[in-house]
Structure formats: C-alpha cells, structure tokens
Amino acid sequence: MSKVKLRLLSKQTLFHLSLIVMLGFAWPTRGHADTRVEDFDSIKLYTISNTSGMTIKVTNYGAIITSIMVPDRDGKLADVALGYNRVEDYINAVDKPYFGAIVGRYGNRIAKGAFTLNGEQYSLAVNNGPNHLHGGVIGFDKVVWTAAPVGGENAIELSYLAKDKEEGYPGNLRISVTYRLTDDNAIVVEYLAETDKATPVNLTQHTYFNLQGEGEGTILDHQLMLNADRYTPVDESLIPTGELAAVAGTPFDFTEAKAIGRDIGKEHQQLTFGGGFDHNWVLNAGPQVDGLTLAARVYEPSSGRQLEILTSEPGIQFYCGNFLDGRLQGKSGKPYEHRGGFCLETQHFPDSPNQPNFPSTILEPGEKYESTTVFKFTAR
Ligand code: BGC
C-alpha cells in the first residue's frame, strides 16, 4: 500500500531564511513587486512517495513541483525536474523561468495583453515584450496556494481564489489543482475551475524536464515524439498568426521520434523567432487512452528513462529551454545551461481570446473548467 508522506518543512525554510538574511542577500519582503506572499511561514514543502521508488515534492508556493525522483533502467534514481531547494530561489530567479509551476490564469501569451469579451475590452499586464505571458506580473506561479492532502490517497490538492480584476482578468476564479502520484509512476494532474464572470482560462504545468537528471547537460539527445500533424506558427513576438500549419517536411515534424537537437539548427524562420522550438502543436484527435490523448513521448537513451504525456487538452507547447543560459544554478548547484531542460505544457492554444478560429478558452459562470494531464514515467 502506498502512503502519503507529507512533511511540513517550514522550520527548515525558516532556517534558510534567517541564513539568507544573515548573509545579507536580498530577501523579498512582503509587497515585493514580483510575488504576493502575506506570510512566509505558510509556505510548505510536501513529499509524496509511491511503492515503486518514485518521489515528488510539491510546494504550495506557485503549486510548484520542485522535485521528481525517477528510476532509470537499472533502478537508479535521479531528479528529472529543474528547480530549487529554497523558495527564495524561485522568487528571485532571473528571467522568471516558471520552473515546475502551475501557470495561469492564462498559460502562454495574449497579444498586447488585450482582448474583448462580451463587448467589453480588457487590458492585462504586459510582461513579455509587447505581450502578456503566463498570467501576468503575479500569475498563479507567484502566489501562495492552500494545500490539503487528499484523504487516503497519494495526492495533494492545491487551491487558489484569483480575484476579479487580478492582473486585469474578469471574474473571481476558484481553481484547484490535484497532483496524484500513482504506483505505476505517473503524476496525474487534475485541474478544476469555476468563475462568477466570463473569463479566459488556460492552466498548464511548467516543469522543465531533463531525463538524465537536472543539471546533467542539454536535452538535445532526448528523442521526442509529438502526436501532432500541425502546429501554430508565430510572429516575431511569439503570437500565433492564426494558421494551423502542417509539420510535414519541416523541422517541426516530430510525428516519428527524433532527437530534439536533430533539426533545431536548421534554417527556418519559425526557429529563428522561437530561438529554437517554442511553439504550440495541435494534437491529433487520437489515439485515446482512457479518454486522454497521447500527446508526447520522450526517451532519453543513456538512462533509458521515458516520459509519456496524456491529456484532455487540444494543444501542447514544446519549449526547449532556449532562454536558459547557465546563469541559474539549480538545487544541486549545477548551472542550467542553454537547452538544459524542456517543457511540454498541455494547454489550449496561445492567444486564443484573440483568435476566433482556435478552440475557445472562455469559461462562463455555471460552467466547470475540467482538464487532466498525465506524466507517466517508465524505463527501458
Ligand atoms: C514559453 C516561452 C517562455 C517560457 C518561460 C514557455 O512556456 O513558451 O516562450 O520563455 O515559458 O517563460
């Protein structure tokens, strides 16, 4: 029988905190421009283990998955998630990588931070060049969630109330995200949300994976399959043009598994815009497993670790750490180099509120936002 092991590490966090203050490093105080924390003691770290040797750690700051320990083909464990040991490192990380967090209210970009809904114009925080990215200046990754273990299960539920007008969005939005670790080494992520006013919602999980282990070089040799015949090309500010373009014959074709690095250096305007792969793929409708689409499969040859992603979402953002540059040092002190991790963010398409041809992301009062994504690990 698996057991939820919840460890509340506020004491340890406090210890780190006072150490930081003693050493004179900048510590974000209440009211820090880039985070909203009323009480640092309310930030906890939870450990969940299963019977197959896998352990994940989750904090209620940003609903961040801070660690994913997974066996390789010989049973050797490595932490395959980029991240930090201390909450202050998440808060202070340069260039805001969103390591491991739930991003929202809208994952990815909304052009110029503007959209019209039911005849009303809305202006959101512009925090990425001319655009709005990942919910704004203080998105869901930078707030403290309420955490509750799910009784009798290897799971934790995190909830958050995003207030009307928060980052410019309409409506009070109640969100809950449950992370469930199964005994067959899957992390099941279930999202629920309800609103009292029509609003765009697009939640996603922003873990950066390196299946060799965090800090162990680039992910360019990982072999990726994406179950998508089309993707959404972007302009130079990474806003979709509205086209659903065929991947066939382009570097964006991952329908057969290939090394991420194989075509990344090819001449292609879209690769120039993204600085590599940083695009949304349009998932094929099938095959379905238990009502979810197999979206992606990533295999790392040296360790034998494999990650499969299944989802109820129509798209997946594949971002291969193009903005990492070695300045961020992770939890084991190793620098996270350029393309040292990849994200596979299941989602609706970027900028949907301004793109009439994309599936709608508008949640109406009385409706339920429900979304599920599974990250399944194996080794061979
Ligand atoms: C986006 C990137 C962005 C990264 C970190 C990804 O989801 O697609 O463009 O740089 O998140 O913010």
Boltz pocket constraint, residues with backbone or C-beta under 6 A from the ligand:
constraints:
  - pocket:
      binder: B
      contacts: [[A, 95], [A, 96], [A, 97], [A, 98], [A, 108], [A, 238], [A, 278], [A, 279], [A, 317], [A, 319], [A, 323], [A, 343], [A, 345]]
      max_distance: 6.0
